[in-house]
Amino acid sequence: MWSSVVAVLGTLAGAALAGYVQRSGDRRARDHAHRQEVARAVAELLEAIVRHREVRWLAVESRRAGAGETEEERTARATARSAATVARDRLGLPSGAAT
């Protein structure tokens, strides 16, 4: 009788341990995938910000030289700003505007 009770308890303990190990491994895999996704999103945001700053700098230099803003420059500025906004929103960062 006691040997049966010990066997059942051992089986239950083994099943519980296996379930715990599996959940722990799944959680680690999800965390790793999340970290990779965040790293990619941060890299995209940094690239978009650098591009936006480049476009803005070229616009400032153009104004300093006395040239007016062309339609292409306006389009490039809006596109760069939109790309930075999309990348920021993908990360869920606040815009900084007061609500």
Buried (B, 14 or more C-beta within 10 A) or exposed (E): EEEEEEEEEEEEEEEEEEEEEEEEEEEEEEEEEEEEEEEEBBEBBEEBBEBBEEBBEEBEEBEEEEEEEEEEBEEBBEEBBEBBBEBBEBEEEEEEEEE
